Amino acid sequence: MKKILFFVTAALFCGSLAAKPLPSVKPEREGFSSDRLDRITEITQQYVDDGKLAGVITMVARRGKIVHFEAVGSKGVDDARPLEKDDIFRIYSMTKPITAVAAMQLYEQGGFHLSDPVSKFVPELKSLKVLNGDGELEDVKSEMTMQQLLTHTTGLSYGFNPKGDPVDQAYVDAKLWAAKDLDDFAARLADIPLKFHPGAQWHYSVAVDVTGLVVQRISGQSFDGYLDEHVFQPLEMVDTSFAVPEDKLNRFLPNHYIDPESKALTTIPGGNTDAMADYRNVTLFSGGGGLVSTTMDYMRFAEAMRNGGALDGARILSPKTVNYMATNHLPASIASGGSGEQPTLGQPLRGFGFGLGFGLVTDPAAGGVMGSAGEFNWGGAAGTVFWIDPVEELTVVGMIQLMGSPYPFRSDLKVATYQALTESLE
């Protein structure tokens, strides 16, 4: 009897190690053409055959049912093993929507108001100044708010342009990504001026890393512990984390870049070019870009958002909250001071809006890529992408590992997905 109990327990434990798959159906049952969906695989295989990508995983679901899920290519340009569907990717900025969901859970519980100053929770940022066009520091007209934190309108930056901007140079000098934890991160950030007055522009920034610290301080839990308990466990996202356990390292893919001299796809030594390369001994839990995940794990998260905050009986947000997050929170008059991992658009704020943690398609024609108004989405620095189309009841995830990709993979995936529809709900 003891042996039987042992094997039953072991089987249950082993079964819990894999992400629970969404149901798969014949594409025609959900208004897709199987033949036309094959074009996704043809396109991704061509990327691999041309030496542009080592491997690609793509997944399409409609109304919560998978109609396409394919892996093509190898694990890496220097690793000829076939890419597996449960391999683990750096998702970088696709961490941001997950962080926003965590914050909005606390919003639902009365933890903060969107009008609250960020300094209520992160007093280190209370006395920030703005560096004006004359190179002088001046007081902010008003403190950054939680709403601005969630919409990238705070005046914070990322440090992407150090040669052309003194504020971005200060980000580089502060060595933010060498911070030992989120408290240290905030202390370093407190010494850097803002690029503009809060609310004046949309500018991609470390705001979501600050949001992770807000979640940590309001909840009283470490940020990684909060996400695990309140997002990953309820949604059964078993491979999503900040650190990669030893027994999963064989599934953790190498990262790549295009060598500027040879123009060849090249493995990045150590897996990345910044301080977040160490995915084993993580103490700085970056809410803006620190997570790794699998295609199925991220589809489970995205599908929960499409489904109004719930999946398989586990509710993590109210549908009203999700709809509010997927509403454009940018004023019509707002200017853009920079871009980020915009999945579908070539120009900032061209057919583009931003909600609370998600980018939005407000005008597909202006964006220049087929889609639906109301789509919410984001992407990651290594080329990963997801989008949720409430009009067509679609959820799509695309996974690659290529930093600074010069290729239109995201646009190609969108076109290949939408052209496969035989029944549009628009």
Rosetta blueprint (number, residue, H / E / L):
1 M L
2 K H
3 K H
4 I H
5 L H
6 F H
7 F H
8 V H
9 T H
10 A H
11 A H
12 L H
13 F H
14 C H
15 G H
16 S L
17 L L
18 A L
19 A L
20 K L
21 P L
22 L L
23 P L
24 S E
25 V L
26 K L
27 P H
28 E H
29 R H
30 E H
31 G L
32 F E
33 S L
34 S H
35 D H
36 R H
37 L H
38 D H
39 R H
40 I H
41 T H
42 E H
43 I H
44 T H
45 Q H
46 Q H
47 Y H
48 V H
49 D H
50 D L
51 G L
52 K L
53 L L
54 A L
55 G E
56 V E
57 I E
58 T E
59 M E
60 V E
61 A E
62 R E
63 R L
64 G L
65 K E
66 I E
67 V E
68 H E
69 F E
70 E E
71 A E
72 V E
73 G E
74 S E
75 K E
76 G E
77 V L
78 D L
79 D E
80 A E
81 R E
82 P E
83 L L
84 E L
85 K L
86 D L
87 D L
88 I E
89 F E
90 R E
91 I L
92 Y H
93 S H
94 M H
95 T H
96 K H
97 P H
98 I H
99 T H
100 A H
101 V H
102 A H
103 A H
104 M H
105 Q H
106 L H
107 Y H
108 E H
109 Q L
110 G L
111 G L
112 F L
113 H L
114 L L
115 S L
116 D L
117 P E
118 V H
119 S H
120 K H
121 F L
122 V L
123 P H
124 E H
125 L H
126 K L
127 S L
128 L L
129 K E
130 V E
131 L E
132 N L
133 G L
134 D L
135 G L
136 E L
137 L E
138 E E
139 D E
140 V L
141 K L
142 S L
143 E L
144 M L
145 T E
146 M H
147 Q H
148 Q H
149 L H
150 L H
151 T H
152 H L
153 T L
154 T L
155 G L
156 L L
157 S L
158 Y L
159 G L
160 F L
161 N L
162 P L
163 K L
164 G L
165 D L
166 P H
167 V H
168 D H
169 Q H
170 A H
171 Y H
172 V H
173 D H
174 A H
175 K L
176 L H
177 W H
178 A H
179 A L
180 K L
181 D L
182 L H
183 D H
184 D H
185 F H
186 A H
187 A H
188 R H
189 L H
190 A L
191 D L
192 I L
193 P L
194 L E
195 K L
196 F L
197 H L
198 P L
199 G L
200 A L
201 Q E
202 W E
203 H L
204 Y L
205 S L
206 V L
207 A H
208 V H
209 D H
210 V H
211 T H
212 G H
213 L H
214 V H
215 V H
216 Q H
217 R H
218 I H
219 S H
220 G L
221 Q L
222 S L
223 F H
224 D H
225 G H
226 Y H
227 L H
228 D H
229 E H
230 H H
231 V H
232 F H
233 Q H
234 P H
235 L H
236 E L
237 M L
238 V L
239 D L
240 T L
241 S E
242 F L
243 A L
244 V L
245 P L
246 E H
247 D H
248 K H
249 L H
250 N H
251 R H
252 F E
253 L L
254 P L
255 N L
256 H E
257 Y E
258 I E
259 D L
260 P L
261 E L
262 S L
263 K L
264 A L
265 L E
266 T E
267 T E
268 I L
269 P H
270 G H
271 G H
272 N L
273 T L
274 D L
275 A H
276 M H
277 A H
278 D L
279 Y L
280 R L
281 N L
282 V L
283 T L
284 L L
285 F L
286 S L
287 G L
288 G L
289 G L
290 G L
291 L L
292 V E
293 S E
294 T L
295 T H
296 M H
297 D H
298 Y H
299 M H
300 R H
301 F H
302 A H
303 E H
304 A H
305 M H
306 R H
307 N L
308 G L
309 G L
310 A E
311 L E
312 D L
313 G L
314 A E
315 R E
316 I L
317 L L
318 S L
319 P H
320 K H
321 T H
322 V H
323 N H
324 Y H
325 M H
326 A L
327 T L
328 N L
329 H L
330 L L
331 P L
332 A L
333 S L
334 I L
335 A E
336 S E
337 G L
338 G L
339 S L
340 G L
341 E L
342 Q L
343 P L
344 T L
345 L L
346 G L
347 Q L
348 P L
349 L L
350 R L
351 G L
352 F E
353 G E
354 F E
355 G L
356 L L
357 G L
358 F L
359 G E
360 L E
361 V E
362 T L
363 D L
364 P H
365 A H
366 A H
367 G H
368 G L
369 V L
370 M L
371 G L
372 S L
373 A L
374 G L
375 E L
376 F E
377 N E
378 W E
379 G E
380 G L
381 A L
382 A L
383 G L
384 T L
385 V E
386 F E
387 W E
388 I E
389 D E
390 P L
391 V L
392 E L
393 E L
394 L E
395 T E
396 V E
397 V E
398 G E
399 M E
400 I L
401 Q L
402 L L
403 M L
404 G L
405 S L
406 P L
407 Y L
408 P L
409 F H
410 R H
411 S H
412 D H
413 L H
414 K H
415 V H
416 A H
417 T H
418 Y H
419 Q L
420 A L
421 L E
422 T L
423 E L
424 S L
425 L L
426 E L
